[in-house]
Amino acid sequence: MTTPLFESSIPSLKQIARGKVRDIYEVDADHLLIVTSDRLSAFDVILPNPIPDKGRVLTALALFWFDRLADVVPNH
């Protein structure tokens, strides 16, 4: 089992947002890095115990839809 990721920190990149589940960093003027954590939120409250691999599952779902909709909206 992997250690749950509650919060990311990438000192070399500028963090531009931290949401309930995702942390967003600016890579350059044209690219963002979105890190999906294992944080759990309910009713707009971040709960103290993350769920292991939740971020991995959410990222897989996002990649599926990015690939599926690539001909509609450029996203790579």
TORTOR-496346 format. One line per 10 residues: number of its first residue (from 1); their letters; for each residue x, y, z of N, C-alpha, C. Coordinates in pm, whole numbers, plus 50000, padded with zeros to 5 digits. Atoms other than C-alpha are relative to their C-alpha. Example, Ala and Ser with C-alpha at 12.3 -4.5 7.8 and 13.67 -1.06 7.14 Angstrom:
2
1	AS	50089,49881,50000,51230,49550,50780,50090,50120,50000 | 49918,49881,49994,51367,49894,50714,49923,50109,50073
//
This chain:
76
1	MTTPLFESSI	50085,49882,50000,50000,50000,50000,50089,50124,50000 | 49924,49876,50006,50124,50348,49919,49956,50095,50110 | 50033,49898,49902,50134,50640,50159,49909,50102,49934 | 50091,49903,50061,49838,50871,50093,50065,50138,49987 | 49950,49866,50024,49922,51211,49946,49893,50099,50046 | 50096,49904,49948,49744,51474,50155,50022,50139,49940 | 49967,49867,50050,49926,51778,50018,50128,49991,49919 | 49878,50001,50080,50177,51829,49738,50081,50127,50025 | 49912,49885,49989,50474,52061,49744,50110,49985,49896 | 49899,50001,50104,50687,52138,49440,50066,50138,50001
11	PSLKQIARGK	49938,49869,49983,50921,52425,49536,50046,50066,49871 | 49950,49943,50124,51051,52469,49182,49890,50058,49910 | 50112,49947,50078,50703,52554,49049,49914,50092,50084 | 50089,49908,49931,50467,52836,49137,49863,49933,50017 | 50133,50056,49974,50153,52701,49304,49898,50111,49978 | 50099,49897,50030,49855,52889,49165,49864,49972,50062 | 50127,50031,49935,49570,52707,49338,50011,49870,50080 | 50015,50123,49923,49488,52447,49599,49850,49984,50025 | 50143,50024,49983,49139,52302,49586,49977,49894,50107 | 50033,50102,49901,48964,52041,49791,50075,49871,49974
21	VRDIYEVDAD	49934,50125,50036,49136,51760,49602,50125,50022,49916 | 49890,49979,50095,49374,51909,49342,50084,50122,50036 | 49905,49890,49987,49684,52129,49366,50046,50034,49857 | 49966,49959,50137,49765,52333,49052,50125,50087,50002 | 49873,49930,50012,50111,52455,48954,50016,50053,49859 | 49968,49944,50131,50228,52678,48670,50135,49946,49956 | 49875,50052,50055,50490,52500,48459,50065,50107,49913 | 49957,49886,50082,50518,52780,48202,49875,50073,49954 | 50115,49918,50041,50293,53029,48023,49889,49919,49934 | 50099,50081,50073,50117,52750,47831,49962,49869,50067
31	HLLIVTSDRL	50024,50130,49940,50119,52455,48072,49978,50009,50151 | 50026,50014,49856,49977,52368,48413,50028,49856,50039 | 49987,50133,49943,50058,52071,48633,49891,49987,50105 | 50108,50023,49906,49755,51936,48817,50032,49872,50078 | 49970,50113,49914,49836,51708,49111,49872,49965,50075 | 50121,50045,49932,49539,51506,49233,50040,49925,50125 | 49961,50059,49872,49575,51422,49600,49900,49893,50043 | 50090,50098,49940,49410,51160,49818,49909,50064,50105 | 50085,49930,49903,49233,51430,50023,49854,49961,49979 | 50142,50031,50003,48872,51357,50107,49924,50122,50047
41	SAFDVILPNP	50080,49886,49958,48615,51633,50119,49852,49962,49996 | 50146,50019,49995,48248,51636,50208,49938,50131,50045 | 50069,49876,49965,48017,51936,50215,50099,50116,50014 | 49901,49892,50006,48311,52169,50128,50094,50003,50120 | 49906,50010,49888,48518,52050,50427,50101,49891,49966 | 49897,50101,50023,48851,51872,50383,50014,49920,50129 | 49994,50088,49883,48848,51575,50620,50145,49964,50031 | 49861,50020,49958,49162,51483,50817,50067,49873,49948 | 49940,50127,50041,49212,51129,50682,49984,49980,49849 | 50008,50022,50145,49300,51086,50312,49969,49853,49969
51	IPDKGRVLTA	50028,50135,50046,49201,50779,50110,50113,49958,49907 | 49889,50044,50085,49500,50588,49968,49954,49971,49857 | 50021,50023,50144,49509,50585,49584,49878,50072,49942 | 50113,49922,50054,49207,50818,49550,50048,50090,49886 | 49944,49913,50103,49425,51060,49353,50032,49923,49873 | 49966,50084,50116,49542,50778,49125,49873,49968,49918 | 50127,50031,50068,49181,50683,49043,49944,50125,49931 | 50050,49876,50060,49075,51045,48982,50083,50041,49879 | 49914,49968,50113,49376,51099,48755,49971,49909,49881 | 50033,50094,50108,49292,50785,48554,49868,50040,49932
61	LALFWFDRLA	50127,49955,50057,48935,50912,48508,50019,50125,49916 | 49975,49877,50075,49058,51254,48397,50071,49968,49868 | 49927,50036,50122,49303,51099,48147,49907,49935,49898 | 50098,50063,50089,49022,50886,48003,49921,50107,49926 | 50084,49896,50062,48807,51194,47940,50084,50096,49916 | 49914,49917,50084,49100,51404,47813,50022,49932,49865 | 49980,50074,50125,49172,51132,47555,49872,49994,49919 | 50130,50014,50068,48804,51086,47471,49957,50132,49933 | 50044,49870,50050,48750,51460,47414,50109,50079,49929 | 49886,49930,50062,49086,51546,47250,49962,50061,49865
71	DVVPNH	50040,49943,50129,48916,51603,46912,49901,50115,50015 | 50094,49891,49974,48668,51846,47071,50073,50123,50054 | 49924,49893,49935,48909,52051,47285,50147,49957,50011 | 49858,50035,49983,49291,52052,47258,50035,49996,50148 | 49973,50012,49857,49416,51928,47594,50132,49932,50033 | 49870,50063,49971,49765,51784,47560,50112,50098,49986
//
